[in-house]
Amino acid sequence: AAVPAAKPVPAAVPVASSSAATPLAAMAVPAAVPAAVPVAQAPPAPPAYTKPSKALKEYSVEEVAGWVASLEMNPAPWRENAVAGRDLEHLEDDELKNDLGLTNLQLKKIRREMKELL
């Protein structure tokens, strides 16, 4: 019986030998290397916090939220609960933790900052 002829191998792809010791330089490299994927850019930083020229207890809800954000905490719950400056000195620890989502360390930080500003 006749042995079928081997199919030709494209010239751009080198044939790997059956030896396990084939050097990496002899292995085929894909002809088309995909273009570099662009790296997502970080969103722009929020504008720097500008402390209002009034007492903390006179802050509006948005000013309190800005103050909270300047302390690197999430201002969203403060806005959602409409916490204004006049409310700050009346907030209990359980409200700060349960309603506004503060951790124990954040609670200490808020209390320290409030003491300095009130």
N, C-alpha and C positions, 0 to 999 in steps of 0.2 A: 504494500500500500504506500501511496505517496504521502509524504509529510507536508502539511500545509506550510506555506511560506510565512515567516514572522512578519507582523505588521511593522512598518517603519515608524521609528520614534522621531517626533519633531526635533529639529536641530537645536531649538532654544532650550530644551529640557534635557539636561545630562542624565544618562542612565546610571542609577545607583548600583553599585556592585553588591553582591550578596554578602560581602565581608562586613562584620560588625564594626570594624575599625575604620570605616569611611570617614575621612576628615570632613569637618563642617564646611570647609572651603569648596569641597567637591559637590556639595548638595545643591539642589536647584533652588533658586530664589524666584518667587513669583514675579512674572513679567510686569504686572500692574500693581504697584504699591498704593494703597488708598491714601488719599490726601489726609493731612493732619486734621483731626476733629477740633473745631474751635472750642476753647475753654470758656465756659459761661463766666461772665463778669459779675462780680458782687454788686448788689444794688447800691445806689449812692447812699452815703451816710446821711442820716437825718440832720436837719440844721442844728447847730449847737444851741443848747438850752440857754436862754437868757432869763435870768432871775427877774421877776417883776419887781418894781420899786415900791412894793407895798408889803405889809405883814402877811405871813402865811395864812392866817385865819381870814384874810380878805381875798384869797385866790379864788378864781372861778373854777368850774369843773375842768376846763381845758388847761388852765394854768397848773392845777394839781396834777393832771395827767402828764404834763410836760415835766414837772418836778419829779414825779415817780419815774418817768423814763430816764431822766438825768441820773437817777440812782441805779440805772441798769436793771430795772424791774418792768414787768409788763403793765402798761398803762390801761389796757383795754377793760379789765374789770372795774377800774376806778371810774372810767367813763360810763360803762354800762350801769353802774350803781349811782351815778351822778354825785360823786363825792366832791364837795367843794371845800374850800379852806375852813369855813366855819364848822364843818363836820369832823375835821381831823382830831381835835382834842377830845372828842366824845366817843371815838371809836374804841371798842373793847378789843382785847387780844383775839378772842374767838371770832369776832367779825373780820378782823384783819386776816386771820388765817383761813376761815371757812368761806366767807363771802368774797374776799378779795384775793384769795389764793396764795398768801404769803407763807414762806417756810419760816421756821423758827429763827434762822439767821437773818432773813429779810425783815422779820418783825423787829428784831433788835436794832437793825440798821435804821428802819423807819422811825422807831421811837427815839433813837439818838439824834437823828436829823431834825425831827419835829421839836425836840427839846431845845435845840440850838436856834430854831427859827420862830418858835412861838413865844 
